[in-house]
């Protein structure tokens, strides 16, 4: 066994090493400690935060930092040792020299800080803080625990009084014997009398069978700490609280304790940074980022902890490679006593540049000559691996002295040779096991365990495992991005011949345990399925693939699907783009290109032309040059050489995709899907490699409008696109509103745009927009000075084109939209309605919009424009109509006669629409009977019909009104006739009834009916209604009851039915009714009894009643029974007539 002779110590325990001189003597300044040392020291000097969190892997020197600062601020370090420490910082970089200067400043502080150290999980956070502080300061001769004891004493007395009566009475006896009452004792306690507290502390074990009185932790933490810090400040002292292994406390934290703990953590930071004495500094030390401890908690708690974490200044440290290499060289010197100096690898160290942190001399003297038995790749890997997985018991430095499996001492004792990198796996494997399976490290380790089971017991098994361990270590330490595991590097790392490396790799590949990733050119440990997928792929290939599916495959594998004209977009402050679309050379035709342009949602198109097998590139190029002239929004890209095996690769990828959709196959083996995805990944990479001549602008023709253009980079392509965009969309108005000037807008933006449009259409000039509507109006209308003196050139040109179309008197709404969206402008669709209404604001009232069927659209607003017209513009038309002087008279007549029906909003409409809106309001104000009737004058009927027609054809209706040659007198006469129709109709009903009954008033009518024969009255609804009415409501009752509709809602047909019904009811002949009724004379009255044949049920009731009467005859005389029957008949008749 080799015994190392050095000043090396593998770990630091802050509690045990406080005051140890060796901490300062052996400390080596490292760059990763500079920030944390500076930050914490500045806190003591009141130059920065006083609450700190130090995060770093095990073995990275976190505890060393905490201990070093503790020894300095507590003045627990000899001056000579301190001077030596500071000089170490002066000898390195300026940054480290600044740390030495801070140490000197802190050393010269008059205030001394008492280090309070907590390690790991010591239970409740508050209790751990308070008890640790009290225990520590007691050692320094201070006791500030009385307030805590006072609180606990009062709690105990209350508890005894409530639950333990015997103890309480016993306690009162002790008080009485010492001349105290409960009240006087509590008063002395509240005054913090030390003698009283000491008396109770001595009494407490007597009353509680020997238990000791403990501190109370129920006091407010801030108040508690403030009291202690105030007392210490009087002695020119402070507290330096170091919580080492703070992560262990967080790991063990119960969810129900989390809220309290988070509040306490926040409170101590609050006290540290804001206490007036400024004598409290905190350092929490952990080995992981704090958010990792709260991943299993809800989002609210995670966010709350992030907020609390923000009160601390956070530092990160890691194992410093250069420092470790130097230390390792010293520690391993004993191993080189009998070293034969074989296997010198200076060339490899230079070739692979493993130690950029060392200069050339250090590489030679430390690594080449003095690293044995640590292989250079092992030295390279160790610090990086330790930063990822090291534990408190398993660090860089414990490795150097460890006799465990994989430890350096153990390995050399057994092997007596170079310590190869694969053996690190054995030493750190217990650390791998600590990581959860869903973490990257845990996942890599579990994968190794699975593939390890498939390494058979063969002659090469040991070498196979060595290689698998190497790859797993590379994954865990995330080293692939820094140093790829090429075959020659593996040969160097494992000290194998290159032939052996190739052989073992082939074995592992055949076993599906290793796989080469094409996209990043790295090997990876891989657990393949038991199914022969190559055979399955070949079977699927036999099915072939059509061109459309091939194009879809190419579309999927394109790593870039869009290109952007950056210069144009920056100038216009919008995002135009070109869609990249693959197309086979044989499909390039004028018809196909037109179809692509029509179906495309992009501003421009870039066509990747794929040459078919055996095609001649020059012929394709010539064909594209000719066709491209008519397609100015297209750029064509064509590889200069055929794409060999391209179709075969597409077919293979298509086959893999089909297998991934085969649920039966996927269920055969749980690993088969992952294996197919890995194969798919490589296939995609191969296809992308084939497309590189185009996608990477090397080895391809670029053609636009019959000319070869120079495109050798993404920037060059962007410039070409900008030139095309300026040429095709050069007059696009500038709209500085990213949220609105786009193809698809949010619902909030849409509602805001509708608000802007409605305000513009209304003619209101007092624009008081807020929020998104304000920004839309400003960016679209105001900034372009629409309708203003300095209107932008783009808007002026747009106005000219729109007005040319508008003044053609009529046309399709689609034509207007095409102006906005087409060449020169290319305006984004959501902007169009705002621009349209703003530009046509002064002409809007003269523009009328119609459905495709010719019906007029009343009240065009933001909702209609966006939700209907913009969605299907081909379904709508427009006309532009300005009325000449011929219409002035009829307009003035209508305005004069119907002035009271005019609203402010009407003025924003076309005159024909405005008049019709007024007339409609008047017509709708009439009772429905007046609206519906044709029983008015011919002119009144025509007038009403034109009003109705005006709802759908206001322009035509106005022309016909003009032809009527109406004047004010005529219109007022029509208006009066319609307005009085309902009342006149009521009078007509009254007149008709009076004439038919030869009466002149309701009173006479009532008497007339009252005197009619009972047979006439008994079943006549009209008579009964009048008899149950009065003079004020008899007409309304007749109107609604005889036809079932209130009179105000009658049509002419209803009116006709009513009058016929009235006449028929009043002209009934009594002789025709006599055969239907029995007349029964009762005094001066006549009862009309209907003649009816009895039904079976009636006959049964008749028989029962007759039997009852016969039985009654035994007790009553016949005369009385007859009187009884008479009375029943009269009463029943009167009640039910």
Residue pairs with C-beta under 8 A, 6 or more apart in sequence:
1 403
1 409
1 413
2 334
2 335
2 409
2 412
2 413
3 334
4 331
4 332
4 333
4 334
4 400
4 401
5 333
5 334
6 330
6 331
6 333
7 22
7 25
7 26
8 26
8 327
8 330
8 331
8 397
8 400
8 401
9 22
9 26
9 397
10 395
10 397
10 398
10 400
10 401
11 59
11 63
11 392
11 395
11 397
11 398
12 23
12 63
12 64
12 67
13 63
13 119
14 63
14 66
14 67
14 70
14 115
14 117
14 119
14 242
14 244
15 117
15 119
17 23
17 67
18 67
18 70
18 71
18 74
18 76
18 115
18 117
19 71
19 74
19 76
19 77
20 67
20 71
21 77
21 78
21 81
23 64
23 67
23 68
23 71
24 68
24 71
24 77
24 81
24 82
24 84
24 85
25 81
25 84
25 85
27 64
27 68
27 85
27 88
28 88
28 323
28 326
28 327
29 88
29 89
29 92
29 96
29 99
30 61
30 320
30 322
30 323
31 93
31 95
31 96
31 320
32 56
32 60
32 61
32 316
32 317
32 318
32 319
32 320
33 61
33 65
33 99
33 317
34 95
34 96
34 98
34 99
35 315
36 52
36 54
36 65
36 315
36 317
37 65
37 68
37 69
37 99
37 102
38 98
38 99
38 102
39 48
39 49
39 52
39 313
39 315
40 52
40 65
40 69
40 281
40 283
41 69
41 99
41 102
41 103
41 105
41 106
42 48
42 49
42 102
43 49
43 50
43 51
43 52
43 281
44 50
44 73
44 106
44 109
44 113
44 281
45 102
45 105
45 106
45 109
46 278
48 313
49 273
49 312
49 313
50 272
50 273
50 278
50 280
50 281
50 282
51 268
51 269
51 272
51 273
51 281
51 282
51 311
51 312
51 313
52 281
52 282
52 283
52 284
52 312
52 313
52 314
52 315
53 246
53 283
53 284
53 285
53 286
53 290
53 309
53 312
53 313
53 314
53 315
54 62
54 65
54 66
54 283
54 284
54 285
54 286
54 315
54 317
55 286
55 287
55 288
55 289
55 290
55 314
55 315
55 316
55 317
56 62
56 287
56 316
56 317
56 318
57 287
57 318
57 319
57 386
57 387
57 388
57 389
57 390
57 395
58 287
58 386
58 390
58 391
58 392
58 394
58 395
59 319
59 386
59 390
59 395
59 396
59 397
59 398
60 317
60 318
60 319
60 320
60 386
60 387
60 390
61 317
61 319
61 320
62 244
62 285
62 287
62 317
63 244
63 285
65 317
66 242
66 244
66 283
66 285
68 85
69 240
69 283
70 76
70 113
70 115
70 117
70 240
70 242
71 77
72 82
72 103
72 106
72 107
73 106
73 109
73 112
73 113
73 115
73 240
73 281
74 112
74 113
74 114
74 115
74 240
75 107
75 112
77 85
82 103
82 107
85 100
85 103
86 100
86 103
86 104
87 100
88 100
89 96
89 97
89 99
89 100
89 103
90 97
90 100
110 236
111 236
111 237
111 238
111 279
112 236
112 237
112 238
113 237
113 238
113 239
113 240
113 279
113 281
114 136
114 137
114 140
114 232
114 237
114 238
114 239
114 240
115 136
115 240
115 242
116 132
116 133
116 136
116 137
116 239
116 240
116 241
116 242
117 132
117 136
117 242
117 244
118 128
118 129
118 132
118 241
118 242
118 243
118 244
119 243
119 244
119 245
120 244
120 245
120 248
120 249
121 245
121 248
121 249
121 251
121 252
122 128
122 132
122 249
124 217
124 257
124 261
125 249
125 260
125 261
125 264
125 265
126 217
126 221
126 260
126 264
127 217
128 249
129 221
129 225
129 241
129 264
129 268
130 148
130 215
130 217
130 221
130 224
131 215
132 241
133 225
133 228
133 239
133 241
134 143
134 144
134 145
134 148
134 215
137 143
137 144
137 228
137 232
137 239
138 145
140 237
142 231
142 232
142 235
142 237
144 227
144 228
144 231
144 232
145 215
146 192
146 194
146 197
147 192
147 219
147 224
147 227
148 215
148 216
148 217
148 219
148 224
149 197
149 200
149 201
149 213
149 215
149 216
150 189
150 190
150 192
150 197
150 216
151 216
151 218
151 219
152 213
152 214
152 215
152 216
153 189
153 197
153 200
153 213
154 186
154 189
155 216
155 218
156 204
156 213
157 168
157 171
157 182
157 186
160 167
160 168
160 171
161 168
167 207
167 208
170 207
171 203
171 207
172 182
174 203
175 181
175 182
175 185
178 199
180 188
185 196
188 196
189 196
189 197
189 200
200 213
201 213
204 211
204 212
204 213
205 211
205 212
221 264
221 267
221 268
222 267
222 270
222 271
225 267
225 268
225 271
225 275
225 280
226 271
226 275
228 239
229 238
229 239
229 271
229 275
229 277
229 279
229 280
230 277
232 238
232 239
232 277
232 279
233 277
233 279
237 279
238 277
238 278
238 279
238 280
238 281
239 279
239 280
239 281
240 281
240 283
241 268
241 280
241 281
241 282
241 283
242 283
242 285
243 249
243 282
243 283
243 284
243 285
244 285
245 285
245 286
245 392
246 284
246 285
246 286
247 286
247 287
247 288
247 293
250 286
250 290
250 293
250 294
251 293
253 261
253 293
255 297
258 297
258 301
259 301
262 301
262 304
262 305
262 308
265 308
266 308
266 311
268 282
269 282
269 308
269 311
269 312
270 311
271 280
272 280
272 281
272 282
273 311
282 312
284 312
287 390
290 305
290 309
291 302
291 305
291 306
291 309
294 301
294 302
294 305
295 302
297 305
318 383
318 387
319 383
319 384
319 386
319 387
319 390
319 396
320 383
321 355
321 357
321 380
321 383
321 384
322 355
322 357
322 358
324 379
324 382
324 383
324 396
325 355
325 357
325 358
325 366
325 367
325 371
325 379
326 366
327 397
327 400
328 371
328 374
328 379
328 382
328 400
329 366
329 370
329 371
331 400
331 401
332 370
332 371
332 372
332 373
332 374
332 400
332 408
333 370
335 372
335 373
335 412
336 370
336 372
339 372
343 418
343 495
344 368
345 368
345 376
345 492
346 363
346 364
346 368
348 376
348 492
349 355
349 363
349 367
349 368
349 376
350 363
352 483
352 489
352 492
354 376
354 377
354 379
354 380
354 483
355 362
355 363
355 367
355 376
355 379
355 380
358 366
358 367
367 376
367 379
371 379
372 418
373 408
373 411
373 412
373 417
373 418
373 419
374 382
374 408
374 418
374 419
375 418
375 419
375 420
375 421
375 493
375 495
377 420
377 421
377 492
377 493
378 419
378 420
378 421
378 423
378 424
380 483
381 421
381 424
381 473
381 477
381 479
382 396
382 399
382 424
383 396
384 477
384 478
384 479
384 482
385 424
385 428
385 473
385 476
385 477
386 395
386 396
386 399
387 477
388 441
388 476
388 477
388 478
389 428
389 431
389 432
389 434
389 435
389 441
389 476
389 477
390 396
390 428
390 431
391 430
391 431
391 434
394 427
394 428
394 430
394 431
398 407
399 407
399 408
399 424
399 427
400 408
400 409
401 407
401 408
401 409
402 408
402 409
402 410
402 427
403 409
403 410
403 413
404 410
404 427
405 426
405 427
406 423
406 424
406 425
406 426
406 427
406 428
406 429
407 427
408 419
411 419
411 423
412 419
418 495
420 466
420 493
420 494
420 495
421 470
421 473
421 493
421 494
422 466
422 467
422 469
422 470
422 473
422 493
422 494
424 473
425 469
425 470
425 472
425 473
429 445
432 441
432 442
432 445
432 476
433 445
435 441
435 442
435 445
436 442
437 443
437 446
440 475
440 476
440 478
441 476
444 472
444 475
444 476
444 525
445 472
445 476
447 472
447 525
447 527
448 468
448 469
448 472
448 525
450 527
451 468
451 513
451 525
451 526
451 527
452 465
452 468
454 511
454 513
454 527
455 461
455 464
455 465
455 468
455 511
455 513
460 503
460 504
460 507
463 496
463 500
463 504
464 504
464 507
464 508
464 513
466 494
467 490
467 494
467 501
467 504
467 505
467 508
467 514
468 508
468 513
468 514
468 525
470 485
470 490
470 493
470 494
471 485
471 514
471 523
471 524
471 525
472 525
473 479
474 480
474 485
475 524
475 525
480 520
480 522
483 489
484 521
484 522
485 493
485 522
485 523
487 498
487 501
487 502
487 505
488 498
488 501
490 496
490 501
491 497
491 498
491 500
491 501
494 501
496 504
505 514
505 523
508 514
509 515
509 516
511 528
512 526
512 527
512 528
512 529
512 675
513 525
513 526
513 527
513 528
514 523
514 524
514 525
514 526
515 523
515 524
515 526
515 528
515 678
516 522
516 523
516 524
517 523
517 524
517 678
517 681
517 682
518 681
518 682
518 685
518 686
518 689
519 681
519 682
519 684
519 685
526 675
526 678
527 671
527 674
528 671
528 675
529 669
529 671
529 672
529 675
530 669
531 665
531 668
531 669
531 672
533 659
533 672
533 675
533 676
533 679
536 659
536 665
537 652
537 655
537 656
537 659
537 679
538 655
540 654
540 655
540 656
540 658
540 659
541 651
541 652
541 655
543 655
543 658
544 651
545 553
545 650
545 651
545 654
547 584
547 587
549 654
550 584
550 647
550 650
550 654
551 582
551 583
551 584
553 650
553 653
553 654
553 657
553 687
554 582
554 608
554 610
554 650
554 687
554 691
555 561
555 581
555 582
556 684
557 653
557 684
557 687
557 688
557 691
558 580
558 582
558 608
558 688
558 691
558 695
559 688
559 695
560 580
560 695
561 579
561 580
562 577
562 578
562 579
562 580
562 602
563 577
563 578
563 580
563 606
563 714
563 717
563 718
563 721
564 575
564 576
564 577
564 578
564 718
564 721
565 576
565 577
565 578
565 604
565 718
565 721
565 722
565 724
565 725
566 718
566 722
567 718
567 719
567 722
568 576
568 721
568 722
568 725
568 726
568 729
569 575
569 576
569 722
572 729
572 732
572 734
573 734
573 735
573 736
573 738
573 741
574 732
574 735
574 741
574 742
574 828
575 742
576 603
576 604
576 725
576 729
576 826
577 602
577 603
577 604
578 602
578 603
578 604
578 605
578 606
578 635
578 721
579 600
579 601
579 602
579 604
579 605
579 606
580 606
580 608
581 596
581 605
581 606
581 607
581 608
582 607
582 608
582 610
583 592
583 596
583 607
583 608
583 609
583 610
584 609
584 610
584 612
585 609
585 610
585 611
585 612
585 615
585 620
585 623
585 638
586 612
586 615
588 607
588 609
588 620
588 623
588 624
588 627
588 636
589 627
590 627
590 630
593 627
593 630
593 631
593 634
594 631
596 605
596 607
596 634
597 605
597 631
597 633
597 634
601 743
603 633
603 725
603 729
603 826
604 633
604 634
604 635
604 721
604 724
604 725
604 728
605 633
605 634
605 635
606 634
606 635
606 636
606 637
606 717
607 634
607 635
607 636
607 637
608 637
608 691
608 694
608 695
609 620
609 624
609 636
609 637
609 638
610 643
610 646
611 617
611 620
611 638
611 639
611 642
611 643
612 647
613 642
613 647
614 642
615 642
617 638
617 639
617 640
617 641
617 642
620 638
621 638
621 701
621 703
624 636
624 638
624 703
625 703
625 706
625 707
625 708
626 706
628 634
628 636
628 703
628 704
628 705
628 706
629 705
629 706
631 705
632 704
632 705
632 724
632 727
632 728
633 724
633 728
634 704
635 702
635 703
635 704
635 709
635 711
635 717
635 720
635 721
635 724
636 701
636 702
636 703
636 704
637 694
637 700
637 701
637 702
637 703
637 711
638 694
638 700
638 701
638 703
639 693
639 694
639 699
639 700
639 701
640 693
640 699
640 700
640 701
641 693
641 699
643 690
643 691
645 690
646 687
646 690
649 683
649 686
649 687
649 690
650 687
652 683
653 680
653 683
653 684
653 687
656 676
656 679
656 680
656 683
657 680
659 665
659 676
660 666
660 673
660 676
660 677
660 680
665 672
666 672
666 673
688 695
692 698
692 699
693 699
693 700
694 700
697 711
697 712
697 713
697 714
697 716
697 717
698 712
700 711
701 708
702 708
702 709
702 710
702 711
702 717
702 720
703 709
704 720
704 724
709 720
710 716
711 717
711 720
728 823
728 824
728 826
729 823
729 824
729 825
729 826
730 824
731 793
731 794
731 797
731 798
731 824
731 825
732 794
732 824
732 825
732 826
732 827
733 780
733 784
733 792
733 794
733 795
733 798
733 825
733 827
733 835
734 783
734 784
734 792
734 794
735 741
735 779
735 780
735 783
735 784
735 831
736 779
736 783
737 775
737 776
737 779
737 780
739 745
739 746
739 749
739 772
739 775
740 749
740 753
740 772
740 775
740 776
740 779
740 780
740 830
740 831
741 779
741 828
741 830
741 831
742 828
742 830
743 828
743 829
743 830
744 830
745 753
745 830
748 772
749 772
749 776
749 830
750 830
750 866
752 771
752 772
752 773
752 775
752 776
753 773
753 776
753 830
753 833
753 834
753 862
753 866
754 861
754 862
754 863
754 865
754 866
755 769
755 773
755 862
756 769
756 773
756 776
756 777
756 780
756 781
756 834
756 862
757 833
757 834
757 837
757 861
757 862
757 865
758 861
758 862
759 767
759 769
760 781
760 834
760 837
760 838
760 841
760 844
761 837
761 844
761 860
761 861
761 908
762 905
762 908
763 905
763 907
763 908
767 777
769 776
769 777
776 834
780 786
780 831
780 834
780 835
780 838
781 834
781 838
784 791
784 792
784 794
784 795
785 791
785 792
785 795
786 795
786 835
786 838
786 839
786 841
787 838
787 839
787 841
787 842
791 799
794 825
795 835
795 839
797 824
798 819
798 820
798 825
798 835
798 839
799 839
801 819
801 824
802 816
802 819
802 836
802 839
802 840
803 843
805 811
805 815
805 816
805 819
806 816
806 840
806 843
806 847
806 878
806 880
807 880
808 880
809 879
809 880
809 881
810 877
810 878
810 879
810 880
811 877
811 878
812 873
812 874
812 876
812 877
812 878
813 849
813 869
813 873
813 874
813 876
813 877
813 878
814 873
814 874
814 876
816 836
816 873
816 878
817 832
817 870
817 873
819 825
820 827
820 831
820 832
820 835
820 836
821 827
821 829
821 832
827 835
829 870
830 866
832 870
833 862
833 865
833 866
833 870
836 865
837 844
837 865
840 847
843 880
844 908
845 907
845 908
845 909
845 910
845 911
845 914
846 880
846 881
846 882
846 910
847 878
847 879
847 880
847 910
848 856
848 878
848 879
848 880
848 881
848 910
848 912
848 913
848 954
848 955
849 856
849 857
849 860
849 869
849 876
849 877
849 878
850 856
850 857
850 876
850 877
850 878
850 879
851 857
851 875
851 876
852 874
852 875
852 876
852 877
854 953
855 952
855 953
856 913
856 951
856 952
856 953
856 954
856 955
857 864
857 876
858 913
858 951
860 869
868 876
869 876
879 955
881 910
881 912
881 955
883 891
883 911
883 912
883 958
886 962
887 911
887 958
887 962
890 958
890 961
890 962
890 966
891 911
891 915
893 966
893 967
893 968
893 971
894 915
894 918
894 919
894 961
894 971
895 902
895 915
895 918
896 968
897 968
897 971
897 972
897 975
898 918
898 919
898 922
898 975
901 918
901 919
901 921
901 922
901 925
902 918
903 917
906 914
906 917
906 918
907 914
909 917
910 954
910 955
911 958
912 950
912 954
912 955
912 957
912 958
913 954
915 950
915 954
915 958
915 961
916 947
916 950
916 951
916 954
916 957
916 958
919 947
919 950
920 947
920 950
920 951
922 975
923 931
923 944
923 947
923 948
923 978
924 931
926 978
926 979
926 981
926 982
927 981
927 982
927 1048
928 1048
928 1049
928 1050
929 981
929 982
929 985
929 1047
929 1048
929 1049
929 1050
929 1051
929 1055
930 978
930 979
930 981
930 982
931 944
932 1050
932 1051
932 1052
933 981
933 985
933 1051
933 1052
933 1055
934 941
934 1052
935 981
935 1052
935 1055
936 944
936 977
936 978
936 981
937 974
937 977
939 964
939 970
939 974
940 974
940 977
940 978
942 964
943 961
943 964
943 966
943 971
943 974
944 978
946 957
946 960
946 961
947 957
949 956
949 957
949 960
950 957
950 958
982 1047
982 1048
985 1047
985 1055
986 1035
986 1047
989 1035
989 1038
989 1039
989 1047
989 1058
989 1059
989 1062
990 1035
992 1059
992 1062
992 1063
993 1005
993 1038
993 1062
993 1066
994 1000
994 1001
994 1005
996 1062
996 1063
996 1066
996 1067
997 1004
997 1005
997 1008
997 1009
997 1066
998 1008
999 1005
999 1008
1002 1030
1002 1031
1002 1034
1003 1031
1005 1026
1006 1026
1006 1027
1009 1017
1009 1023
1009 1026
1009 1027
1010 1027
1012 1023
1013 1070
1013 1086
1014 1079
1014 1085
1014 1086
1014 1087
1014 1088
1015 1070
1015 1073
1015 1074
1015 1076
1015 1077
1015 1079
1015 1086
1015 1088
1016 1023
1016 1068
1016 1070
1016 1073
1017 1023
1017 1024
1017 1027
1017 1088
1018 1077
1018 1088
1018 1090
1018 1137
1020 1065
1020 1068
1021 1041
1021 1042
1021 1065
1022 1038
1022 1042
1022 1061
1022 1062
1022 1065
1022 1066
1023 1065
1025 1034
1025 1037
1025 1038
1025 1041
1025 1042
1026 1034
1026 1038
1028 1037
1029 1037
1029 1038
1035 1047
1036 1046
1036 1047
1038 1058
1038 1062
1039 1046
1039 1047
1039 1050
1039 1058
1040 1046
1040 1047
1042 1058
1042 1061
1042 1062
1043 1050
1043 1054
1043 1057
1043 1058
1043 1061
1045 1054
1050 1058
1075 1091
1076 1090
1076 1091
1077 1088
1077 1089
1077 1090
1077 1091
1078 1088
1078 1089
1078 1090
1078 1091
1079 1086
1079 1087
1079 1088
1079 1089
1080 1086
1080 1087
1080 1088
1080 1089
1080 1129
1081 1087
1082 1130
1087 1129
1087 1130
1087 1133
1089 1133
1094 1102
1109 1121
1109 1125
1112 1121
1113 1121
1116 1124
